[in-house]
Amino acid sequence: MLRLYICSGGDDKPLKYLPIFHAADLAVITKQDLARAVGFDSASAPRNIQAVSPDLHIITFSVKSGQGIKEWLQVLVHNDGLSRSQ
């Protein structure tokens, strides 16, 4: 299961919605370019995800800067990181 995590939702979402992140195979933190504008703590978010699901693969993604695009394309092409749902 893929979990999209939008920066504007807050960096504490994994701690509030434990089952969603615990059941996920991959977390994609999206809209990273908005992080500063919305007060999103880019360092805390992955730590919070790892606290809920230590083995969960995380991609931080920003279309504007290009961050994470290659890794995201690898997942789409090869289905990497989604093995639990196969």
N, C-alpha and C positions, 0 to 999 in steps of 0.2 A: 504494500500500500504506500502510496506517495502522499506526503503531507506538505502542502505549500504553506509557508509561514511568511506572511507579509509584514514588513517592518512597521508599518503604521498601526499594527495590532498590539504592539508592545513586546518588550523582551521577556516578559514574565509568563507568556501564554503556555509554554510547556509545563510550568509548575501548576497552572490552573486547570489544564486539560490533560492530565496524566494519561488516561487511556488512549487518547488519540495519538500521542507521540510514542507511547509504549508499543502500540500495535503497528506503527509505521516501519517500513523497510528503508525509506529514504526521506529526509527532510530537506526541502529547498527553501532557503531564506531568500525571499524575492524583494525587489525594489530597494536594494541595498543603497542606491544613490539617494534615497529619501531619509536614510537613517538619522543623520544629523538634524534635519529639519523637523522631524517628528519626535526627537528625543530618544531614539532607539539606541540602546547600548549594544553595539556590535560585538563586544567581548563577552558580555553576560549571556546573550542569547544562545550561543553554542554550548556554553557551560551549563545552562539550564536544560537544554536538550539532552546533553550527556548525563546529567543528574537523573533524568527520567529513564533514559534508554542508552546506556554506555556504549553499545555497539552500533548505534544508529549512524549511518553515513549521512553527512551534512554537506550540502553545496550552498555556498553563498553566491547569489546571482544578481547581476545588474546589467541590464541591456545598455544603459547609457555608458558605463565605463568598460563593458566587456568582461567584467569579472565573472568567472564561473561558467561562461558560455561553452568553452571547449569541454569542460567536465560534464555539463548538462547534455551536450550533444552526444558524448560517449554513452551516457545512460540511455538516451533515446535510441541510439543505433544498436547498442549491444545489450540493452536491458541490464546493465551492471547495477548492482546495489538493490535489485528488486527480487532477489532469489527466494525470499520467504513466501512470496505470493505466487510462485510458479508451481 
